[in-house]
């Protein structure tokens, strides 16, 4: 299993994403340091819900090759 990393993708509103399973974490706390700590805490306790890579974008392969 890949190592989990939290990436902050937006500062307004504050949004973090787990790079392993793409779970999203947000917080409306102020100041920003409190919001980052809140997101980090929720990231630390979450369980990654990994999916089979073939299930990530259902239908896209069919749609892309449909007209060939």
Secondary structure, DSSP 8 states (H G I E B T S, - for coil): -----EEEEEETTEEEEETTT--EEEE--SSHHHHHHHHHHHHHH-------GGGTTTTHHHHHHTT-
